[in-house]
Amino acid sequence: MRRDPRGGQEGGRPVSETPSPKGAAVGRRIGIGLMYGLWKPRVLGAWKVPASGPLILAVNHSHNVDGPMVMGTAPRPVHFLIKKEAFIGPLGPFLEGIGQVKVDRSGVDREAVTRALGVLGDGGVLGIFPEGTRGEGDFASLRAGLAYFAVRGGAPIVPVAVLGSTERRGRLVKGLPPFKGRVDVVFGDAFDAGDGSGRRTRTALDAATVRIQDRLTRHLADAKRLTGR
């Protein structure tokens, strides 16, 4: 049965709702307060982010603070795909309230896919960690999901490099970067992942993933040279 990404009922069964744009806007304001209150983000290239229309931010991921950091520094509200394990206790309703998308990484989470495509269909910004999980943050291993969302949702990709979140451990809270320490967030040029044909075959998506990895890897190298990280 088809799911309506805008929510509602179909065939007497509830369907997925598109994550709240207003909630994401609230999340952005919270992110601004927290990130600039606790650290000293240096934001470069934010002007490269298209001001309107569907968009994907592809973010490297080496620390848990990377997502909130991008939420607080991006010029537009962002709906991140976040693993379901983070939606525990009171944090779950909070993340849902600020428009974030819960995803089960153990298989194909069709509800999460529908909600993410709903974000793009409404002209919103979808945030993705294309490496799938926290690691070296070097874009060395990409999942095909990013290519699917970009091609299926007709959304350009903006690469984002978060640098400095893992360089040193804080004195007060060991699991966080040092308070008032500098974290660089570098936005790159928007690009289209597809080949212009609109095809979503396995071969086409594999080729798109290769193109995406090349662009993200080059952006990360450029960001490191630019910031001296």
DOLUMSE-964816 format. One line per 8 residues: their letters; for each residue x, y, z of N, C-alpha, C. Coordinates in pm, whole numbers, plus 32768, in hexadecimal, padded with zeros to 4 digits. Layout:
A) X/Y/Z/X/Y/Z/X/Y/Z; ...;
***
This chain:
MRRDPRGG) 8054/7F88/8000/8000/8000/8000/8057/807D/8000; 8036/80DC/7FAD/8087/8155/7FA2/8079/81AC/801E; 80E7/81E5/8046/80E5/8243/80B6/80E9/82D1/8082; 809A/8325/80BE/8097/83B2/8099/80FA/83FC/80F0; 8167/8435/80B7/81CD/8475/8109/8199/84EE/8154; 8123/8521/8132/80EE/8595/8177/8094/856D/81EC; 8087/84EA/8202/803B/84BD/8274/7FA9/84A8/8251; 7F5D/8476/82B6/7ED0/8460/82A1/7EAD/83CD/82A9;
QEGGRPVS) 7E3D/83A7/8269/7E10/831E/826D/7E00/82E9/81DF; 7E24/826E/81CC/7E0B/822B/814D/7DD9/81A0/816C; 7D61/817E/8137/7D2B/80F8/814E/7D14/80DC/81E0; 7CF7/8146/822F/7CDA/8133/82BC/7D54/811D/8311; 7DCC/8128/82D6/7E47/8110/8321/7E97/8191/8329; 7ED0/81B4/839D/7F1F/822E/83A7/7F9C/8226/8351; 7FC4/8296/8317/803B/8299/82C4/80A0/82FA/82FF; 811A/82F5/82CC/8186/8346/8301/816D/83DA/82E9;
ETPSPKGA) 8195/842A/8348/818A/84BA/833B/8213/84F3/8318; 8211/855C/82C9/828D/85A1/82AB/82BF/85E6/8329; 833F/85DA/834C/8373/861F/83C2/8356/86B5/83BE; 833B/86EC/8431/830E/8777/843C/8379/87DD/8414; 835D/8831/83AE/83BB/889D/838E/83C9/8900/8401; 8358/891B/8447/835F/8976/84B9/83B5/893B/8528; 83A9/88B7/8539/83FC/8875/859E/848F/8881/857D; 84B3/886E/84FC/853E/887B/84D3/8571/8909/84E7;
AVGRRIGI) 8518/896C/84D2/853F/89F7/84E9/855C/8A0F/857C; 850B/89D2/85D4/8525/89DC/8663/85A9/8998/8685; 85C0/8922/8648/863D/88DB/865E/86B5/892E/8635; 86A7/8978/85C7/8715/89CE/859B/8733/8A39/8603; 86C9/8A76/863A/86E0/8ADF/869F/8721/8AA5/871C; 86F6/8A2C/8743/8735/89EB/87B6/87C8/89CE/8797; 87E1/899C/871C/886B/897E/86F4/88C3/89F8/86F5; 888E/8A69/86C5/88DB/8AE6/86C6/8903/8B0A/8755;
GLMYGLWK) 88A2/8B04/87B0/88BE/8B29/883B/8924/8ACD/887C; 8914/8A4B/8868/896F/89EC/88A7/89FA/89EE/886A; 8A01/89E8/87E4/8A83/89DE/87A4/8AD7/8A5B/87B6; 8A98/8AD0/87A8/8AE4/8B4D/87BA/8AF8/8B6C/884E; 8AA4/8B32/88A4/8AB5/8B47/8933/8B24/8AF1/896D; 8B32/8A77/8938/8B94/8A1A/8970/8C1A/8A1C/8927; 8C17/8A38/88A5/8C92/8A36/8856/8C9F/8AB4/8801; 8D04/8AB9/87AD/8D19/8B2A/8754/8D1B/8AF9/86C4;
PRVLGAWK) 8CA6/8AE1/868C/8CA2/8AB1/8601/8CD7/8B1C/85A1; 8D29/8AEF/8543/8D52/8B46/84D5/8D11/8B0D/8457; 8CB6/8B59/841E/8C66/8B29/83AE/8C9A/8B65/832C; 8CBB/8B0E/82CD/8CF0/8B3A/824D/8C99/8B03/81DC; 8C7C/8B57/817A/8C33/8B2C/8104/8B9E/8B1E/8114; 8B63/8B52/8181/8AD3/8B45/8195/8A84/8B86/8123; 8ABF/8BE9/80E3/8A7B/8C2D/8073/8A67/8BCF/7FFC; 8AAD/8B60/7FFB/8A9E/8B00/7F8C/8A20/8AAB/7F97;
VPASGPLI) 89E1/8AAD/800B/8968/8A5D/8020/88F2/8AA0/7FD9; 88B1/8A5D/7F79/883D/8A98/7F36/87D5/8AC7/7F9B; 879C/8B3C/7F82/8740/8B79/7FE2/86B8/8B35/7FE5; 8695/8AEB/7F7E/8612/8AAA/7F7B/861A/8A2C/7F28; 85B0/89DB/7F2F/85A9/8960/7EE1/85E1/88E9/7F2B; 85C2/8870/7EFC/85F3/87F7/7F3E/868A/87F0/7F3B; 86C4/87C0/7FA7/8756/87BF/7FB4/8780/8752/8014; 87F4/8718/7FF8/882F/86B7/8053/88B6/86EB/8084;
LAVNHSHN) 88C9/86EC/8107/894C/870A/8141/898F/8685/8162; 89FF/8668/8122/8A4A/85ED/813A/8ABE/860E/8197; 8AB7/85DC/8213/8B11/8607/827E/8B6E/8595/82A7; 8BEF/85B1/82B4/8C49/854C/82EC/8C28/853A/8380; 8C4A/84C9/83B8/8C19/84A9/843F/8C85/8465/8491; 8CC0/84B1/84ED/8D25/8478/8545/8D04/848C/85D8; 8C9A/84DC/85F6/8C75/84F7/8681/8BDF/850F/8689; 8BA4/84F0/86FC/8B14/8504/870E/8AE9/8595/8705;
VDGPMVMG) 8B46/85F1/8719/8B23/867F/8714/8B19/86B3/8685; 8B44/8663/8621/8B46/8692/8596/8ABB/86B8/8564; 8A57/8666/8581/89CF/8683/8554/8999/8703/8590; 8998/8710/8616/896B/878D/8652/89BB/8807/8623; 8A3D/87F2/8609/8A8F/8861/85DB/8A5E/8893/8553; 8A3E/8837/84FA/8A0B/885F/8476/8980/889D/8483; 892C/8865/84DA/88A8/889F/84F0/88B1/892F/851D; 8916/894D/856F/8924/89D4/85A6/8971/8A34/854D;
TAPRPVHF) 89B0/8A03/84E4/8A01/8A5B/848F/89CE/8A63/8400; 897B/8A04/83D6/8945/8A08/834D/88E4/8A7E/8340; 88DF/8ABD/82CA/8886/8B30/82B8/87F2/8B0B/82AB; 87D3/8A88/82A4/8749/8A5A/829B/8731/89EA/8300; 86B5/89DB/8330/8697/896C/838B/86B1/88E6/8347; 86E2/8886/8395/8709/8805/835E/86BF/8793/83A5; 868F/8732/8356/8656/86B7/8389/86BE/8649/8376; 86FB/861B/83E2/8761/85B3/83D7/8723/8527/83DF;
LIKKEAFI) 875D/84CB/8393/8741/843D/83A6/8796/840E/841B; 8755/83DF/8485/879B/83BA/84FF/8776/832B/8526; 87D8/82DD/854E/87C0/8252/8572/875A/8248/85E3; 8707/81E0/85DD/869A/81D0/863D/86CD/81C1/86CC; 874A/8190/86DB/8781/817D/8761/878D/81FF/87AF; 878F/8270/8768/8799/82F1/87AB/8713/831F/87E4; 86A6/82E1/87B4/8620/830B/87DD/85F3/82BE/8859; 863D/82CD/88C4/861D/8286/893F/85F9/82EB/89AC;
GPLGPFLE) 859C/82C2/8A04/8574/8319/8A71/853B/839D/8A3F; 854E/8407/8A8B/8518/848A/8A64/8558/84C4/89E6; 85CD/848F/89C0/860F/84C3/8947/85BF/84A2/88CA; 8575/8431/88CC/8527/840B/8858/84BE/8471/8831; 8460/8493/888C/83FC/84F8/886B/843A/8580/8849; 84AC/85A0/8888/84EE/861F/886A/8520/8621/87D9; 8565/85B6/87AF/859A/85B0/8727/8528/85B2/86C1; 84BE/856A/86DE/844B/856B/8682/840C/85F6/867E;
GIGQVKVD) 8407/8639/86F2/83CB/86BE/86F9/8417/8726/86A9; 849C/8714/869C/84EA/8774/864D/8502/8742/85BE; 84AB/86E7/8593/84A8/86C2/8505/8512/8663/84D4; 854E/8614/852F/85B4/85B6/8504/8575/8531/84DD; 85BA/84E2/848C/8581/8468/8452/85C4/83ED/848D; 8576/839A/84D0/85AA/831D/850B/85B8/82B3/849F; 862B/8270/849C/8641/8209/8437/867A/818A/8477; 8643/811A/844D/8674/8097/8479/86DD/8069/8414;
RSGVDREA) 875A/8060/843F/87C8/8041/83E3/87DA/7FAC/83CB; 8787/7F59/840C/8798/7EC9/83FD/8761/7E95/8379; 8714/7EE6/8334/86DC/7EBD/82B3/86A6/7F38/826A; 8653/7F20/8206/8617/7F8F/81BD/85A0/7FC3/820F; 85AE/8039/8247/8545/8076/8299/84EC/80C9/823D; 847F/808D/820F/842A/80CF/81AC/83E6/814D/81E4; 83C5/8148/8263/8386/81BF/829E/83E8/8234/82A1; 8465/8218/82C6/84C9/8282/82C7/84E2/82B7/823B;
VTRALGVL) 84E5/825D/81D7/84F7/8288/814C/8486/82E3/8122; 840A/82BD/8143/8396/830D/811F/839C/8397/8160; 83C1/839B/81DE/83C7/841B/8225/8438/8473/81EE; 84A9/8436/81CF/8519/8483/8198/84F5/84BC/810F; 84B5/846B/80BB/848A/849D/8038/841F/8508/8048; 83CF/84FE/80B2/836D/8565/80CF/83AF/85EB/80ED; 841F/85E8/8136/846B/8662/8151/8497/86A5/80CF; 84D0/8653/8075/84FE/8689/7FF5/8489/86B5/7F9E;
GDGGVLGI) 841C/8669/7FA3/83A6/868E/7F55/836B/8712/7F7F; 837E/8736/7FFE/834E/87B6/8030/83B5/8825/8020; 8423/8807/7FDA/848A/886C/7FC4/84E3/8884/803C; 84ED/8821/8094/853D/8830/810C/85CA/87FB/80FD; 8615/8800/816B/86A2/87D6/816F/86AE/8755/81BE; 86E7/86EF/817F/86FE/866E/81BE/8792/8661/81DF; 87B0/8643/825D/883B/862F/8286/885B/859B/828D; 88C9/8572/8250/88EF/84E6/824C/8983/84D6/826E;
FPEGTRGE) 89A1/8472/82C1/8A2A/8448/82D7/8A41/83D3/8278; 8A7A/83E9/8203/8A80/837E/819D/8ADA/8309/81C2; 8B2F/831A/8228/8B81/82A9/8254/8B30/8246/82A6; 8AB7/826F/82CC/8A5C/8214/8312/8A6B/8213/83A8; 8AE1/822B/83DB/8AF8/8229/846A/8B73/827D/8489; 8B85/8299/8509/8BF7/82EA/8532/8C78/829C/851B; 8CDD/82DD/84DE/8D5B/8299/84C3/8DCC/82FD/84B6; 8E1C/82ED/844E/8E8C/8347/8439/8E61/83CD/8400;
GDFASLRA) 8DE8/83D4/83CB/8DB7/8452/8392/8DFD/8478/8312; 8E29/8413/82C5/8E77/8432/824D/8E2F/840C/81CB; 8DAD/83EC/81D5/8D5E/83C7/8160/8D98/834E/8117; 8DE3/82F9/815C/8E25/8289/8118/8DC1/821D/80EE; 8D54/8210/8137/8CF2/81A7/8118/8C67/81E3/8116; 8C2A/81E8/80A0/8BA5/8223/8091/8B3C/81B9/8079; 8AC4/81D0/80AE/8A53/817A/8092/8A05/81B2/801C; 89BE/815A/7FD5/8978/8182/7F5C/88FD/81D7/7F78;
GLAYFAVR) 88D2/81DE/7FF8/8859/822A/8019/8861/82BB/7FF0; 88D6/82F7/7FFD/88E5/8384/7FD8/88C6/8398/7F44; 88FC/8342/7EEF/88E2/834E/7E60/884E/833D/7E42; 880C/82DE/7E86/877E/82C6/7E6F/872C/8343/7E90; 8744/837D/7F05/86F7/83F3/7F2C/8711/8469/7ECD; 878E/8478/7EA3/87AF/84E7/7E4A/876A/84D9/7DC3; 876E/8460/7D8A/8733/844A/7D06/869B/8445/7D0F; 8669/83F8/7D6E/85D7/83E7/7D7D/8595/846A/7DA7;
GGAPIVPV) 85D7/84B6/7DFF/859C/8532/7E30/85BC/85AC/7DDB; 860D/8599/7D72/8631/8609/7D1C/8677/8679/7D67; 86CD/8653/7DC4/870E/86B5/7E1D/87A4/86BC/7E05; 87DA/8735/7DF8/886C/8742/7DF3/88A7/8722/7E7C; 8928/8703/7E7B/8971/86E3/7EF6/89D6/8751/7F14; 89D9/8779/7F92/8A42/87D4/7FC1/8A99/8787/8023; 8B1A/8774/8003/8B73/872F/8063/8B93/878B/80D9; 8B98/8750/814F/8BB7/879C/81C9/8C24/8753/8216;
AVLGSTER) 8C8D/879B/8237/8CFB/8763/8286/8CFB/87A4/8310; 8CEE/8751/8376/8CFA/8780/8400/8D84/8755/8432; 8DD6/87B6/8455/8E61/879B/847A/8E80/87D2/8504; 8EC5/8784/8554/8EF0/87B2/85D8/8EA0/8779/864B; 8E35/872E/862E/8DE2/86FA/869B/8E25/8687/86E6; 8E8B/864B/86AB/8ECE/85D9/86EC/8F62/85F2/8707; 8F91/866C/86ED/9021/8686/86FD/904F/867C/878F; 8FFC/86B2/87E9/9020/86B0/8877/8FA6/868C/88C9;
RGRLVKGL) 8FBD/8654/893E/8F50/8632/899A/8F40/86A1/8A00; 8EC3/86BC/8A24/8EA9/8724/8A87/8ED9/86FC/8B11; 8EF5/8761/8B63/8F23/8745/8BEC/8EAE/8723/8C47; 8E3F/876B/8C37/8DCC/8755/8C8D/8D7A/86DC/8C62; 8D63/86D1/8BDF/8D18/8660/8BA8/8D70/861D/8B3F; 8DA7/85AB/8B61/8E0A/8569/8B0A/8DD1/8545/8A81; 8D4E/852C/8A7B/8D13/8500/89FD/8CF3/8570/899D; 8D10/85EC/89C2/8CF1/865F/896C/8D70/86AC/894B;
PPFKGRVD) 8D6D/86F9/88DC/8DDF/8751/88C1/8DEE/87B7/8932; 8E63/87EF/8946/8E77/8852/89B0/8E16/88C7/89A2; 8DD8/88EE/8A10/8D7C/895E/8A0C/8DC5/89DD/89DD; 8D80/8A25/8987/8DB3/8AA1/8949/8E25/8A84/88E8; 8E38/8A05/88C6/8E9A/89E2/8860/8E62/89FB/87D4; 8EBA/8A09/8773/8E8D/8A27/86EA/8E6C/89A6/869F; 8DFA/89A8/865F/8DD1/893C/8605/8DB1/897D/857E; 8DED/8949/8514/8DD6/8980/848E/8D68/8933/8446;
VVFGDAFD) 8D0D/897D/8408/8CA3/8942/83B6/8CAF/897F/832B; 8CD2/892D/82CA/8CEE/895E/8243/8C88/8926/81E1; 8C39/897E/81A4/8BD6/8957/8140/8C14/8962/80B5; 8BF9/88FE/8061/8C30/88FC/7FDA/8BCB/8925/7F71; 8BF3/891A/7EF4/8B9B/893D/7E84/8B32/88D0/7E6F; 8AB7/88FB/7E52/8A4C/889D/7E35/8A66/8858/7DB0; 8A41/87D7/7DA9/8A52/878D/7D2B/89E2/8726/7D1E; 89C7/86FD/7CA3/8964/8695/7C87/89A9/860E/7C80;
AGDGSGRR) 896E/85AA/7CC1/89AB/8526/7CC7/8990/84D3/7C4B; 891D/84E6/7C0D/88F6/8493/7B9B/893F/84B7/7B1C; 8924/8468/7AB4/8962/8480/7A32/8906/84CD/79D4; 8897/84FE/7A0B/8839/854B/79BB/87C9/84F8/797F; 87D3/8474/7989/876E/841C/794C/86F8/8403/79A9; 870C/841A/7A2B/86A3/83FE/7A8C/8696/836B/7AAD; 86EC/8316/7A78/86E3/8286/7A91/8706/8265/7B21; 86BC/8200/7B58/86D5/81D6/7BE2/86F5/8141/7BE8;
TRTALDAA) 8730/810C/7B7D/875A/8081/7B7C/87D1/806E/7BD9; 87EC/7FF1/7BFB/885F/7FD5/7C52/88E1/8009/7C14; 88EE/7FF6/7B91/8968/8024/7B4D/8973/80BC/7B53; 8903/8101/7B3B/8904/8193/7B3C/8923/81C9/7BC7; 88EA/818B/7C2F/8903/81B8/7CB7/8992/8199/7CE4; 89C8/8126/7CB7/8A53/8107/7CD6/8AB1/816E/7C98; 8A94/8194/7C1B/8AE6/81F9/7BD9/8AD9/827F/7C1F; 8A5F/82A1/7C4C/8A4A/831F/7C94/8A95/831F/7D18;
TVRIQDRL) 8A99/82AC/7D5C/8AE0/82A2/7DDB/8B75/82BC/7DC7; 8BAE/8289/7D5A/8C3B/82A0/7D3C/8C53/8335/7D24; 8BFA/8376/7CD9/8C09/8405/7CC0/8C00/8454/7D42; 8BA0/842D/7D97/8B8E/8472/7E16/8C0A/8464/7E6D; 8C3E/83EA/7E77/8CB3/83D3/7ECC/8D29/8427/7E9E; 8D3B/8432/7E1C/8DA8/8482/7DE7/8D98/8515/7E0F; 8D1D/854B/7E01/8D07/85D7/7E22/8D16/85F0/7EB9; 8CE2/8595/7F0B/8CEC/85A8/7F9B/8D7C/859E/7FCB;
TRHLADAK) 8DC7/853E/7F95/8E53/852E/7FBC/8EA5/85A7/7F96; 8E8C/85DD/7F1D/8ED4/8655/7EF3/8EB0/86CE/7F49; 8E30/86D7/7F6E/8E07/8747/7FC4/8E4B/873F/804C; 8E52/86C7/8085/8E92/86B8/8108/8F25/86DF/8101; 8F69/86B7/8096/8FF7/86DD/8087/9004/8774/8079; 8FAC/87B2/802B/8FAF/8844/801B/8F93/8889/80A0; 8F35/8853/80ED/8F10/8890/816E/8F85/888A/81D0; 8FCF/881B/81CD/9042/880E/8227/90B0/8872/8201;
RLTGR) 90C5/8883/817E/9129/88E5/8153/90FD/8972/8179; 907C/898F/8168/9048/8A14/8184/9052/8A38/8218; 9037/89D7/826F/9035/89F1/82FE/90BA/89D3/8343; 9114/898D/82FF/9192/8966/833C/9182/88F6/83A1; 9117/88A9/8395/9100/8839/83F2/9151/87BF/83C9;
***
